[in-house]
Amino acid sequence: MSIWGKVIGGVAGFALGGPLGALLGTVFGHAIDRSRAHHRRGRGPATVQTKQTAFTIAVIVLNAKMAKADGRVTHDEIEAFKRIYDIPADEIGDVGRLWNEARADAQGFEPYARQVGEMFAHDGAVLESLLGGLFQVALADGILHANEIKFLEQVAREFGFDHAQFERIRASHVGADDDDPYEILGINRGAPEKDIKSAYRKLIREHHPDRLIAKGMPQEFIDIANEKMATINHAYDRVEKERSLS
């Protein structure tokens, strides 16, 4: 079963509290209650499964909230969302119900971003992957609108990223002003060779797909991590050639 089916069917959903769990319960309360009946009191799903639920619901909710940012949802953005997150055809309807509820919800996006940020507080690469998916959907129409940038910046803050980290993440998805590979690696152009190599190895280690899966990121979303790895490797290759690193 895909992670979408697990979440929508309520197999893990009832264990998720906070605003994400509340929204899930509003849309799929019956399925969640039915699932609870099959578990003994005091026994719940593994922490990884709960984290997968949080990640998956956050993907839907934050993308739905971002759809409001520039005032309209384009066909390109919807198609990008379905493509990036590989939603099975038979799950589109239920995912759409949660999307629509999130868009109609009067609550802002901050509580949802804050909850998933706290849940993955020590797993920054997972949060960066979620933020990366938001960037990809926002860019689907070829334009990153000012309101979308503000939205992404605020989500990044709720995730615990500072301004420098946000600019590095942004550069890895939309390019720096001069497509600066140093900014993608999060280092200064004048950094010594050892710092360049250290930054590169740290990013590769943090964003390795196997590590992200172990931290609770669903398998269906690993394509984003693979694209991130490719971007990091390409940036390092450019720096390596420019600096003739040994």
N, C-alpha and C positions, 0 to 999 in steps of 0.2 A: 504494500500500500504506500502511496506517496505521502509526503508530509502534509500535503493539502488535505487528503482524505482523513488523516489522523486528526488534524486540527478541526476541520469542519464537522467530522463525526463525533467529536467530543472525547476521544480516547484519552487525550492529555489535557484538554482544555479546562476541565473543572479544577485542576490544580493551580491554575494561573489566577492570581488575585490582582488587585490594583485596577487601574483604568482599562488596561488591555483585557483583563479577564472579565470585567464588567461589560465591556462592549461585546465581547464574544458571547457572554451569557444572554445579552439582550437579543442578539440575532439568532443564536442556536441554543437557547436555554433548555429546550426539551431534550435535545440530543445529549447535552452535557449532564442533565439530571439522570437520563437513562444510563449513561456511562458510569455515573457515580454508584448506581445500584449494583454494579458488577464488581465493585471493589470493597474489600473489608474496611471497616472503620479504622482509621489511623494508618492505612496503607495507601500509598499513592505511587505515581509513576516516578521513574528515576529523574534525577536533577537534569541530566542532559536532555531528556524528553521534554521537560518543562521549559528548558531554555530554547529548544527548537520551536516549541509552541509560541513563546514570546517573540522570538525572532520573526517567525512567519507572520504572526498577526501584526507586528510592528511594520513589516514590509507593506502590507495592505493598507493599514491605517495611515502611515506617513505618506505613502504615495497618493492616497485619496485626499489627504489634507493639502498636499502640495498642489494637487489639481486646482485648488481654489486660488493659489498664489497669483497666477497671471490672469485670473478671471474667466478662463475657459479651458476645457479639456479637448485637445485635438485628437483626431484619429491616429496620428503618428504616435502620440504619447500612450494611448491605450494599447496599440499594437506592440510598442516597445515594452510596456509592462508585461504583457502576456509572453513575449518572446524571451525577455531577460530572465524571468522567473519560471519559465517552462511549465505553465499551468495546464494540466490535462484538460482536454475538451469537456469531459464529464464533470469537472470541478468548476468550470467557468461560472456557472449559475450561482453556486454557493459563495464563491469568492466575490462575485459581483454584488451579492446581498450584503456582505460585510463591507465592501467598498462603499456602497451607497449609504449604509448606516453611518459609516465614518464621515462621509462628506456632509450628511445631514446633521450630524452631532454638533450641538452648539459649543461644546467644549473645544478649546484650542488644541493645537498639536503638542504643546509643551509637556503636559503630564504624561502622554504616551512615550515621547522621546526620553523623558526623564526616567521613566520606569525601566525601559530597556537599557538605558545608559547605566543605571544602577546595577541591573542584573549582570551586565557584561563589563562592569567597571574595571576589572583586571584583564579583560580580553579586548584590548583596543583594536586589534586587527579585525575582529568580528564586527565591531561597530563601524570601522572604516569600510568594510565590505557593504554594510547596509547603506551607509552614506554614499558609497560609490554607485550603488544601484539607483539611488535617488538622482544622482548627477546624470546617469545614462538616460533615465526617463525624461528628465527636464530638458536634455539636449536632443531629444528625439525629433523635435520640430526644427532643429537647426539653430535655435536661438535660446540663450540663457537669459531670461528676463530679469530685470532688476529685483522684482518681488520674489522670484525664485531664488536668487542669490541670497537675499535677506532670510528667506525661509531656511535654506541650507546652512547658512551661518548660525542661525539660532539652534537648529537641530544639532549642529556640531558642538555648540556650547553646552547643550543639555547632555550630550554624550561625554563631556569632559575634555574636549579638544580645545587648545588655546588657538590664538590667531595664527601663529606660525605653522602649527599643525594643519589647520584648515587650509592655509595657502598651499602647503605641500600637497594635500589631497586634491585640492582644486586643480593645481597644475598637472597632476597625473591624469586628470580626466579631460580638461579643456585646454591644457597647455599654458605655460607662462607666457608673458607678453612676447618674449623672444624664444619660446619653446626651450626654456632653460633646463637642461637635465639635472643641474645642481639643485634647483628648487624641487624637482620631482624626488630627488634623494634626500631632501631636507638638510642640505649642507651649504656652506658658503663657498663661493667660487675659489677663494684663496685657501680653502682647507687643506691641511697636509694629507699626504697619501694615506697614512694610517687611519685618519678620521674618515676619509672617503670609503675605504674598504670596510671599516667598522660599521658605518651607516648602512652601506649596501648589504652586508651580511645580516645585520639586525632586521632590515626590512624583509629580506628573503626568508629569514627564519620565522618572523611573525606572520607572514602572509602565505606560508606554505599550506596548500589545501588540506593535507592530512592533519595539520595542527588545528586548522579551523574546524574541521569535522569533529575532532576530539573535544573541542571547546563548546560544541553544541550547535554549530551552523549546519543546517540541513544540506544533504548531498545535492539536492536540486539547485542550490544557489552557488555551487562551487565554481561555475563558469566565470563569475565575477572575480573570484580569487585568482583564477588562471590568467585572466586578462590583466589583473593588477601585477602579477608576477612578470608577465611579458613586458609591461610598461617599465617596471623597475629594471629589468635586465637590459632593455634597450637604452635607458638613460645611463646605466653604468657603462655599457659598451661605448657610448659616445664620449663619456668622461675618460674612460680608459684610453681611447685612441687620442683624444686631445692632450692628455697628460702623459701619454706613453708609460702607463702604470706597469710595473713588473709583476 
